[in-house]
Structures are given as C-alpha cells and as structure tokens.
Amino acid sequence: MVLANFTVSMPGDSENILSMEKFDNMLKSVDCGTETMTLGFKDDKSFAYAQRRWDWVNGADNHSFVMVAGKGDCGWNDMRVPFVVSKLSYDEVNNIARLKTKAAEWADIAHTYKLHVGHVADPDNGLQPRGVGGDMSVNIAHDLSPPVFKLKEGPMTTGLEVKCQTKGSFIFEFDINANPLDLSVVFKVAPRGVSVDASVKLSLEGEPTKGIGRTWPIASIPLQPYNLPGLGTFGPTLDFDAGVELSNVSAAVSITQGYTASISDSAIFQVDLFDTSSKKMSGWKPIIRSTPMSLEGKLSAAAKVFFQTGLKLKAEVLKHGYEIGLALKAPYLDGTFDFIDALSGLCKDKDGTCNSSPTAPCKREHKFGVQVGTKFGGELEIKADKIGHEADPLFKVALAVSNR
C-alpha cells in the first residue's frame, strides 16, 4: 500500500507537540470546542502524569504546545487536527484538564517536518500512517487515433496521421524535509511496463521548400488527483503531442512507418530539487523496434516525425508548490530520403550492341527510386519548476537519448 507519513517536530524551547493517540488509553472523555478542550482522565495516576508533562505551559506567556487529536478523538474529526494549547487549568477532584486552545492549520504551525508520500513501511512511532487512497502511480495507458493534421507552408502541403497506444504507469515518491533554515524536496520516479506503439503516415505534396515544422497537441487528460487532507494535493496531467520537422523538401509522396519504444522497469530517477548534484538516474534508454517502411512516390527530404507523451505532476504541500514534468519523445523517426533518377540500359559493348541481341538497337530506360537513410530513437527529459516561477526552472535534465 502507498501511504503518506507526516512527522512534525517542535524543537524550540518555548514549544512542543503531543499526539493524543499516545495517551488515548488514559482518557475516559474528550470534548473539543472552538476555544477549549476538556479531557477527563480514568484515574489519579494518569491525571498526575499529564499535569507533570503539561504544567510548563503555564510558566511563561510565550509557552505553548500543539495537541494533535487523532482521527475520531473529538468525535467529529475524520482526520488528525492540530490545536495550539496556550493555557491549562485542572479539576483535581474529577481528574479533568481544561486546555485553552485554538484550532490550527498544519501549514501555519509546521515549520520543521518530514513528509514522505509513496511506498511507506510500517512506522515505528506508534502512530498510524495517513492513507492516500490507492497507489501513488499515474496510469498512462491510452489508445489514441487523432485526425490527420495538415500544414501548408508556401507551395508545400504536409499531412500527418498518427495512430498510437501507450501502456504502463509511472510510480512517484516525494520526500520533503523542512526546517526554518533549510528545505529539501526529493523526487523519485520509476516506470512500470511503460511502452509506446505508434504508426505514422506522412504525406507530402508540392514544390521544393527549405524547411517546415510543427507540433500538434493530440490530447490533454487531467487525471484523478491525490489529496492529503490538511496537507496538500498531488495533481497529475497527461499530454500527448505529435510533430514533424522537414527540410530541403521536394516531394509527391506518402511514407508509412510503425515502431515501438519501451523502457525497462529497472529504470530509476531521483533528485533533490534544491541540490541537483545529488541526482541518481539509470536505465532510461528506450528500446526501439520498427516495422518495414512503406514509401510511395518521389521524395527528396530530411524528415523527423515524432510522438510525445508528456506527464506533469503538480505537488502543493503546506504552501510549497512544485511541478515535475516528464517528456518522453519516443519513438521518433529521423530520416533522409534522396530521390534517384538513374539512366540505365542493357548495353555491354562499346559499339552499343545489347546482350539480348547483337543486331538490335540498345534499349535504355530511366530507373527511379529513393535512397533511404533512417534512424529511430527516443528522447526523455525531466524538468522541475516552483509553481509561479515556471520561467526559471529549478532544473532540466535529459535522461536518455536512444538511436538505432
């Protein structure tokens, strides 16, 4: 199961934090009001213990501590709720403690904390981890057959038809370690069964042109966000694009090509958004497989056709917001096509006589063809931004480039 583990520290001399879950077994009653919390203890021993632990709050005006009511402790709360306790009074006869409190938001009181979202082992602090609900992964499986894209640049008309299917998912983990002097945000991603099957048909018609290029958006799919009540949200978006880049084109042709790109499940990427020198990455080189090319017509050109899967994950936690973007341009076809008009014949001898008949006139004919040089590849890039400062990325790194 994938969970969130949130640990808050109060290291200052005038502050502290205490979870009610630690002493639930000592209590016989709890009443959480808007400005007071009343706790009834089962016996004198438990009551005396609480007094010893909490009495320092009354020792100075600036002393306070945070009482965290566990899920259901107040009767009405379906998640943990922090209360800032500033003063206490006691009913010695009935073993009741009355706390002057103020309900608070985690974003306002948590200045030193650790938050892990992802695969979490059983905690050793006696508290139950907070569930995210489901797996911290993004399913990218989609079957897309967009319409034919048209591009007219001067005398040249380009048509691009893409049929593509994506499979698998990406698994994410976040670790945020914050204190008043430092902030560390470690992001980790790994693929699970990720592959892309694509078939492209490129049609060209027109007079020579120096070069044209364009990227078309195919689909943008907002996915179900992950919510951490009181802490933040993780909202993924999946984008699909197709594009073509052409140069030195003279053509009346259609090209059809199919290919598959896949990424090993052993691939891993990990980075601290504020210390990119610590990054770890391996195994992201896409494995490319292609089917035979079909080409009809006359063509001279350099062409690059690609399909791109873009995955963005926005994480907004305790007033900190980040966006991680993963762009997988795979597979792509990068080719050169040289039209050949070869004058050929059946002549063998200098006197012009032909192989088939010494007396017949030599038969000469034009042979047309296209000399093709192609490579298939994949490119993968990860970029991170602080939300609101997208023009100044925290980092941008190419994970892998694959050609065959």
Protein Blocks (a to p, Z undefined) as FASTA:
>chain_A
ZZdddddddfbfkbccddfklmmmmpcbdcddfkbccdddfbfklmmmmmmmmmmmmmpm
kbccdddddehklopacbdcddddfbdcddfknopacdddddddfklmmmbdcddedjdd
ddfehpacddebiaddddfbdcdddddddddehjbccddddddddedjddddddddddfk
bccdddddddehiacddddddddeddddfbdcddddfbdcdddddddehkaccddddddd
dddddehiacdddddddddddddfkbccdddfklmklpccehkaccddddddddedjddd
dddddddddddddddeehiacdddddddddddddddddddddddfbfbfnopafklmkbc
cddddddddddddddddddddddddehilmlcfbdcdfbdcdZZ
